[in-house]
């Protein structure tokens, strides 16, 4: 019995000692972890998580999501990829033939009117032969392309439906850096996906639209860190009130998937472009008629400019809107109708919201002296009238960029004359099988020596015969296009 009591006492002492050691060890580790935790919060990644979690406690996105998901649609397009062969031996006209592959792609769109008008990106529907819209309630419709504008990467569609949910327009000029935003779309073909982030920059130019447009592109994106992935293109960027502030268009990525930044077209541009396409059938683009340059420290020093603000007028086009109003080379544009201007993209975004004949007030600085100048904006032809769809020159409708060939290049190609197609978008030329690199040597059997002659020859309506060849190819190809 005594032995049992002794053993029990020893066991009790060991248990108490173990407990004390465990408690002491726990307190030591806990203290060490507290130190590490405080240190970790000072690192960028930990600080971001801490700030995000704190902000999320006071920011509820449920209302914005509920107000918008039903007005964002899935867009499925079908287009043909043609492997074209030519035969120049059987007849005067050679018709392209070969294998045709039907491809499909998906994107997003935003319902902007309850009678079925939908806005999306131009690159989502470009070259599409069939456009299918699927609503959030799973109903499907075939869509008609009303019009598109490659210079802003926007397109307007129409489906035959009524009483559709819409998203209320916001004002992208009021968007502030740091405010919360929500991106709604169909990434990876997953419907009604909502992600959140903040506005990280405004008036961002990322140089992606120039290659898709024969006109001067307007790039003044809203940059966010809301997750946007393939399929989100054309979807909605909304504020916490559920108001549309942009159309998602691009991501900054080396992999093709989201990696930190996404870009949206400001809704003030979206609203103007869609109204133009609905009312006029084409974009009523306003032009100021100046060449501009951004001002940095070195530029300001070279030009003896006192403050680094505004944009510098490098040249004024003769008889243009700015010249007629009295703007001069060397002036610094500070604001448009009271909106501050500090970059080329900001100026393009602001002018892009107006139409020909609209009046704007420029605040400028000339030789250090501030002044206000009233300007009446013009169209692309140097007039103040709105442009009619039928008045648009056929040359701009061909959807291609041309390059005149030097005498040396013509000799190398064994040609007497010709104009080369260097870029091609969705166009009548592409539809008949003409590819980039094609050299147009004649139009309606009249030799083409330069781009001006090409403009004159194609500035008509009806059937036109185009003939030419490809570099290194001895054959002549003939195409009939309808202008």
MOZIBEL-V165179 format. One record per residue. N is the residue number from 0. OMEGA is omega as a letter, one per 20 degrees, with the letter a starting at -180 (none if undefined). Layout:
# MOZIBEL-V165179
N|OMEGA + N|OMEGA
This chain:
# MOZIBEL-V165179
0|r + 1|r + 2|r + 3|r + 4|a + 5|r + 6|r + 7|r + 8|r + 9|r + 10|a + 11|r + 12|r + 13|a + 14|r + 15|r + 16|r + 17|r + 18|r + 19|r + 20|a + 21|a + 22|a + 23|r + 24|a + 25|a + 26|r + 27|r + 28|r + 29|r + 30|r + 31|r + 32|r + 33|r + 34|r + 35|a + 36|r + 37|r + 38|a + 39|a + 40|a + 41|r + 42|a + 43|a + 44|a + 45|a + 46|r + 47|a + 48|a + 49|a + 50|a + 51|a + 52|r + 53|a + 54|a + 55|a + 56|a + 57|a + 58|a + 59|a + 60|a + 61|a + 62|r + 63|a + 64|a + 65|a + 66|a + 67|a + 68|a + 69|r + 70|r + 71|a + 72|r + 73|r + 74|r + 75|a + 76|r + 77|r + 78|a + 79|r + 80|a + 81|r + 82|a + 83|r + 84|a + 85|r + 86|a + 87|a + 88|a + 89|r + 90|a + 91|r + 92|r + 93|r + 94|r + 95|r + 96|a + 97|a + 98|r + 99|a + 100|r + 101|r + 102|r + 103|r + 104|a + 105|r + 106|a + 107|r + 108|a + 109|r + 110|a + 111|r + 112|a + 113|r + 114|r + 115|r + 116|a + 117|r + 118|r + 119|r + 120|r + 121|a + 122|r + 123|a + 124|a + 125|r + 126|a + 127|r + 128|r + 129|r + 130|a + 131|a + 132|r + 133|a + 134|a + 135|r + 136|r + 137|r + 138|a + 139|a + 140|r + 141|a + 142|r + 143|r + 144|r + 145|r + 146|a + 147|r + 148|r + 149|a + 150|r + 151|a + 152|r + 153|r + 154|a + 155|r + 156|r + 157|r + 158|a + 159|a + 160|a + 161|r + 162|a + 163|r + 164|a + 165|r + 166|r + 167|r + 168|r + 169|r + 170|a + 171|r + 172|a + 173|r + 174|a + 175|r + 176|a + 177|a + 178|a + 179|r + 180|a + 181|r + 182|a + 183|a + 184|a + 185|a + 186|r + 187|r + 188|r + 189|a + 190|r + 191|r + 192|a + 193|r + 194|a + 195|r + 196|r + 197|r + 198|a + 199|r + 200|r + 201|r + 202|a + 203|r + 204|a + 205|r + 206|r + 207|a + 208|a + 209|a + 210|a + 211|a + 212|r + 213|r + 214|r + 215|a + 216|r + 217|r + 218|r + 219|a + 220|r + 221|a + 222|r + 223|r + 224|r + 225|a + 226|r + 227|a + 228|r + 229|a + 230|r + 231|a + 232|a + 233|a + 234|a + 235|r + 236|a + 237|r + 238|a + 239|r + 240|a + 241|r + 242|r + 243|r + 244|r + 245|r + 246|a + 247|a + 248|a + 249|r + 250|r + 251|a + 252|r + 253|a + 254|a + 255|r + 256|a + 257|r + 258|r + 259|a + 260|r + 261|a + 262|a + 263|r + 264|a + 265|a + 266|r + 267|r + 268|r + 269|a + 270|a + 271|a + 272|a + 273|r + 274|r + 275|a + 276|r + 277|a + 278|a + 279|a + 280|r + 281|r + 282|r + 283|a + 284|r + 285|a + 286|r + 287|r + 288|r + 289|r + 290|a + 291|r + 292|r + 293|a + 294|r + 295|a + 296|a + 297|r + 298|r + 299|r + 300|a + 301|a + 302|a + 303|r + 304|a + 305|a + 306|r + 307|r + 308|r + 309|r + 310|a + 311|r + 312|a + 313|r + 314|r + 315|a + 316|a + 317|a + 318|r + 319|a + 320|a + 321|a + 322|a + 323|a + 324|r + 325|r + 326|a + 327|r + 328|a + 329|r + 330|r + 331|r + 332|a + 333|a + 334|r + 335|a + 336|r + 337|r + 338|a + 339|a + 340|r + 341|r + 342|r + 343|a + 344|r + 345|r + 346|r + 347|r + 348|a + 349|r + 350|a + 351|r + 352|a + 353|r + 354|r + 355|a + 356|r + 357|r + 358|r + 359|r + 360|r + 361|r + 362|a + 363|r + 364|a + 365|a + 366|r + 367|a + 368|r + 369|r + 370|r + 371|a + 372|r + 373|a + 374|r + 375|a + 376|a + 377|r + 378|a + 379|a + 380|r + 381|r + 382|a + 383|a + 384|r + 385|a + 386|r + 387|a + 388|a + 389|r + 390|a + 391|a + 392|a + 393|a + 394|a + 395|r + 396|a + 397|r + 398|a + 399|r + 400|a + 401|r + 402|r + 403|a + 404|r + 405|r + 406|r + 407|r + 408|r + 409|r + 410|r + 411|a + 412|a + 413|r + 414|r + 415|a + 416|r + 417|r + 418|a + 419|r + 420|a + 421|r + 422|a + 423|r + 424|r + 425|a + 426|r + 427|r + 428|a + 429|a + 430|r + 431|r + 432|r + 433|a + 434|r + 435|a + 436|r + 437|r + 438|r + 439|a + 440|r + 441|r + 442|a + 443|r + 444|r + 445|a + 446|r + 447|a + 448|a + 449|a + 450|r + 451|r + 452|r + 453|r + 454|a + 455|a + 456|a + 457|a + 458|a + 459|r + 460|r + 461|a + 462|r + 463|r + 464|r + 465|r + 466|a + 467|a + 468|r + 469|r + 470|r + 471|a + 472|a + 473|a + 474|r + 475|a + 476|a + 477|r + 478|r + 479|r + 480|r + 481|a + 482|none
